[in-house]
């Protein structure tokens, strides 16, 4: 059996398991097991391509963030903002704390990246998912391991990213069960603190990561937290603004009245936020 065939079988097994875990709602007791989603995977090592078809909207977002389509530089020469895709267990409070710390670090100075859950819906949930037009390029894929038991779904997601050669970082809570030895080459940061200490631990893991340290041109992502700091805009309004104007230049060029109407806030708040962003830009 060729290496290519073995690789394809391994990838198919992982994708099928992950897609079923994400796409299916919990079964009621006594309910018959549902069939796995039918996914076709074609591997072309010579062209360095992995083509995945047959995926549904329930798990398309995760896969599209794993392997985003290249942008057309000629059509849009402006660099996009960068994003970080985060996989974490559901209903695990500690993982939410770590996720919040990661957001507070990456969405602020000096990075200004967007931090998204790997299964986040599109900004406009009424628009269909389009795998040919992904959102921001996921420059880093983070897996958060926290809780009392080893999470096989997260293990599979890290394995998939390894197979695809994607840049990764593991944030592992202290005392978590031992991870597979195959993850030895994946950058890892163990965390144990709370609040500012946890934030510093996450920052330390990011600061040493080659993908994060890489110097590249990109627009700053306009996060709700930055809007809150600049003008006291609440999370709901800030999220609405960020979804419509994801980068600083887009926000600064837009008409204040238009922004205020879309977010349901006063024009004065928008003007204050714009002034705050300009001051931040001058400081850096």
N, C-alpha and C positions, 0 to 999 in steps of 0.2 A: 504493500500500500504506500503510495507516494506521500511526501510531506504535505503537499498541497491538499490531498484528499483528507488526511488526518486533521489538518488545520480547519478545513471546511466543516467537518463533522463536529469538532469541538465548538466552533463558533455557532453552528446551528443549535447545538444543545443549549448553549448559554442564552442565546437570543430567545429560544422558545420558552425556556424556564422563566426568564425575566419578563417577557411579554405576557405570559399567563399570570404571573404574580401581580403585575400592575393592572392588567386589563379586566380581570374577573372580580366581581363583587364576592364577598364571603358567601359560602354555601350554607343553606339551612341544614340542620341536622336531618339526615336521612335523604337528602337531595342527591341525585345522581351527579357524578363528576362531569363537568363540562369538558368538551374537547379543547385541545390546545389551539391557539390561533395558527392558521396556516401561513407560514412565512417562507419565502423562497430566498435563498442566499447564494450569490454567485461570487466566487473569489478568483481574481485574476492577478496573481503575484507579479507577472511581467509588467502589467500596467499599474501596479500598486493600487488596485481598486477592489472594493468590497461593495457589491450592489445588493441591497436588501429591498425586497418587494413584498406586498401583501400585508403590510402593517396597517393597523386601524388607527383612528384618531386618539384612542385611549393611551397608546404608548408611542405615537409618532413623535411627540415633542422630545422625549428622552433620546430617541435614536437620531433625530435631526440635530440635536446639540452635540452628539458624539462625533458626527461627521458632517459638518456644515458644508454646503455647496460654496465654491469659490465665487467671490463677487466680481462683477464686471467693472474693472477699474476704468475702462474707457467711458462707460456710461456714467459712472459716479466716482470721480477721482478722489473724493473726500474720504479720509479714513474713518472707519466706524469706531464707536466706542467698544471697549472690550468687556467681555462677560466671563463669569465664573459659574460653572454648573455644579450644583451641590446635591449629592445623594445622601439621604439620611433616613433612619428608621422612623416609621410612623408611631405616633402616640408615645414618644419617649422624651420626657421633659429635659433630660440632660442634653440630648442631641439638639433640642431647640435652643438651649443656652449657648451651645457651641456655634450653632448656625447664626445666632444673633451677634455673637462676638465677631465672627468672620465678616458679616455684613458691615458691622461698624468700622472694621479696619479697611476692607477693600473698597467700600463705597465712599471713602473719605480721603483726605490728603495723605500721601501724595499719589495714590493710585487712581481713584475715581473710576473704578470698574463697576459693572452691574453684577450683583450676586443673585442667582436664580436657583430655585429648586429644580432638580433634573426633570420633574414632571409638571413644571409650572405651565398653566395654560397660556395662550397668546395674550398680548396686552388687550386686544379687542376680541373677546370670547365669541363674538358673533361672526367673525371672519373665519373661514375654513383654514385648516393648517395647510401650508404650502411648503413641501420639502425642498423646493428649488429656491425659495427665498427665506432662509433662516433669519432670525433676529441678529443680534450682535454675535460675532465669532466667539465661541467659548474657548478662551485661551488656556483655561485651566479647569480640570475636573477634580473636585474634592469629594472624598467619601468620609462621612462622619460615623465613627464606630463608638457607640455608647449604649449602655444597658447591661443587664445581667447575662445575656446569652449571645453567642455568635450569630450574627444575622446572615443567613445564606444568600439572601437577595442582594445585599450589599457586596458580599464576596464575589458574586457573579458579575455585578456591575464593574467592579475593579478589574476582574479578569477580562471582561470584554474590552475595556479601555486599554489594557495591556496588549491584547491581541491586535487592536487597531493602532497601537503606538501613540496613544494620546498622552499629553502631559498631565500628570496626576499629583495629588497630595492627599495623604491620609491623615486625618485628625482623629486621634484615638484617645479616649478617656482612660485615665490611669486605672489599672485594675481590670480592664476589659479582657475577655478571653483571648488566648494567643491566636494571632492571625496566621494564615497559611504561609509556609516558608517561601512560596513562589512570589510573595509580595516584598521580598527582601530588597529588591531594587527600586521600589516605589518610595519616594520621599515621604517621611513620616514625622509627625510631631505629636508627642504625648502631652496631654493637658490634664490639669487637676484643679485649677483655680476657679474663682468666681469673680464676676465683675471686672474690674480693671486688670486684675492679675490674669484672668482668662484671656482678656484682650491682648495683653502683652505676650502671652504664650502663643497665641495664634499669629500675632505679628512676627514673632521670632521664626515660626515655621515658614511664613511667607517670605520673609526677608532673605532667607537662604535658598529659596527655590529658584532655579535658573530661569524658568519661564516668567516668573514675576519680576526678576531682576533684569530681564532683557529690555534693552532700550529700543522703543519703537514709537512711531507716530500714531496717535489716535486721539479722538475727541474725548473730552471728559464726560462721563455719565452723570446726568442730573438726578441725584438720589433724593428721596423724600427727606432724609436726615439732613442733607445740606440745605434744602429749602427751609427746614425747621430752624436750623441754626441762623440762617441769614435773615429770616423774617417771621419766625414763629408760626409758620404755616403748619397746620395739623397733618397727621399721617394720611387721612382720607383725601384731603385736597392735594397734598404733596404727591400722593400716588397717582392721582388723576392727571396732574401736570406732567409728571415724569413719563407716564404712558404716552401722552400726546407729544411731548417735547423731550425726548430721551437724552439729548446732549445739551451742553451749555450754549453753544452757538445757536441752536434751534430755538431755545427759550429766549435768549437775548434778542434775537431778530424778530420774534413774534410780537404782535400788537398787544399791549397790556390789557386792553378791554376784551380782546378775544380770549386770552388766557384766563382772565378773571371769570368770564362767562362760563368757560368750560369747566372750571374748578369750583364755581360757586363761591368765590371769595371777592373781597373788595379790590378794586384796581390799585389802591394805595399799597396793599400787601404785595402785589405783583411788582410794583415799582421798587419797593423796599428790597425784595428778593433780588431784583436785577442789580441794584446798587451794591448789595452784599456780594454777589458773584463777581462783579467787576473789581471790588476791593480784594477778594481772595486771589483773583488772577494777577493783580498787581503785586501781591506779596510773594508770589512764587517765581 
